[in-house]
Amino acid sequence: MLNFDDKKFEEKTLAREEIFSGKIFHVVKDVVSLYDGQESFRELVFHNGGTAIAPVHNNKMILVGQYRKALEKIELEQIADAKTIMAIWYWEMQYLKKELENNA
């Protein structure tokens, strides 16, 4: 399990440049310091809302931990990645297949 106190995912903002500011979204470019001391940059889009898939297994919602630079912390969130969704779907189908075979 991921240790959510793990500091290697944190990125300190050294500078921020506004790229675009509109009614629907806002774009900035941050210069960041990585855990190993190197500098990099992040292009961030701030917006109001989004969509995601909420996979449920045995009445439990499956969430992932992601470091989000815009929030500057790890957040538990719904899955918004098609590859991950397909992997979960495949795993669920394999699980159901075994359940059906065991109950036959």
C-alpha positions as CSV (number, residue, x, y, z in Angstrom):
1,M,0.0,0.0,0.0
2,L,1.2,3.5,-0.8
3,N,2.4,5.5,2.2
4,F,0.6,8.9,1.7
5,D,3.2,10.6,3.9
6,D,5.9,9.8,1.4
7,K,7.8,13.1,0.8
8,K,9.3,12.0,-2.5
9,F,6.1,12.9,-4.3
10,E,6.1,16.5,-3.1
11,E,7.2,19.3,-5.4
12,K,8.0,22.7,-4.1
13,T,6.9,25.6,-6.3
14,L,9.8,27.9,-7.0
15,A,8.1,30.2,-9.5
16,R,4.7,30.5,-11.3
17,E,3.9,32.1,-14.7
18,E,0.3,32.8,-15.7
19,I,-0.2,31.5,-19.3
20,F,-4.0,32.1,-19.7
21,S,-6.9,33.2,-17.6
22,G,-10.4,32.7,-18.9
23,K,-14.0,32.2,-17.6
24,I,-13.9,28.4,-17.8
25,F,-10.2,27.6,-17.0
26,H,-6.9,29.1,-15.9
27,V,-3.5,27.9,-17.1
28,V,-0.1,28.4,-15.3
29,K,3.4,27.1,-15.7
30,D,5.3,26.3,-12.4
31,V,9.0,25.8,-11.9
32,V,9.3,23.1,-9.3
33,S,12.0,21.5,-7.1
34,L,11.9,17.7,-7.1
35,Y,12.7,15.4,-4.2
36,D,16.2,14.7,-5.6
37,G,17.0,18.4,-5.9
38,Q,16.5,18.8,-9.6
39,E,14.3,21.4,-11.1
40,S,11.5,20.7,-13.6
41,F,8.3,22.4,-14.7
42,R,4.6,21.7,-14.6
43,E,1.8,23.1,-16.8
44,L,-1.3,23.2,-14.7
45,V,-4.9,23.7,-15.7
46,F,-7.4,24.8,-13.1
47,H,-11.1,24.3,-13.9
48,N,-14.5,23.9,-12.4
49,G,-15.4,20.2,-12.6
50,G,-14.6,17.0,-14.5
51,T,-15.7,13.5,-15.0
52,A,-14.6,10.1,-13.7
53,I,-15.5,6.4,-13.5
54,A,-16.5,5.0,-10.1
55,P,-15.7,1.3,-10.1
56,V,-17.3,-0.6,-7.2
57,H,-16.4,-4.1,-6.1
58,N,-18.1,-5.9,-3.2
59,N,-19.9,-2.6,-2.3
60,K,-16.5,-0.8,-2.0
61,M,-15.5,2.0,-4.3
62,I,-12.0,1.7,-5.8
63,L,-9.9,4.8,-5.5
64,V,-6.3,5.7,-6.5
65,G,-3.8,7.9,-4.7
66,Q,-2.4,10.6,-7.0
67,Y,0.0,13.4,-6.3
68,R,-1.7,16.5,-7.6
69,K,0.6,19.5,-8.1
70,A,-2.2,21.9,-8.2
71,L,-3.2,20.9,-4.7
72,E,0.4,20.1,-3.7
73,K,-0.6,16.9,-2.0
74,I,-1.7,13.3,-2.6
75,E,-5.4,12.9,-3.1
76,L,-7.6,9.8,-3.1
77,E,-9.7,10.1,-6.2
78,Q,-11.8,8.3,-8.6
79,I,-10.2,6.7,-11.6
80,A,-10.1,8.8,-14.8
81,D,-7.6,6.6,-16.8
82,A,-9.0,4.3,-19.4
83,K,-6.2,1.8,-19.1
84,T,-6.8,1.4,-15.4
85,I,-10.5,1.1,-15.9
86,M,-10.0,-1.6,-18.4
87,A,-7.5,-3.5,-16.1
88,I,-10.1,-3.4,-13.3
89,W,-12.8,-4.5,-15.6
90,Y,-10.6,-7.5,-16.8
91,W,-9.8,-8.4,-13.2
92,E,-13.5,-8.3,-12.2
93,M,-14.4,-10.5,-15.2
94,Q,-11.8,-13.0,-14.1
95,Y,-13.1,-12.9,-10.6
96,L,-16.7,-13.5,-11.7
97,K,-15.6,-16.3,-14.0
98,K,-13.9,-18.1,-11.1
99,E,-17.0,-17.5,-8.8
100,L,-19.3,-19.0,-11.5
101,E,-17.0,-22.0,-11.9
102,N,-16.8,-22.6,-8.1
103,N,-20.6,-22.4,-7.7
104,A,-21.4,-24.7,-10.7
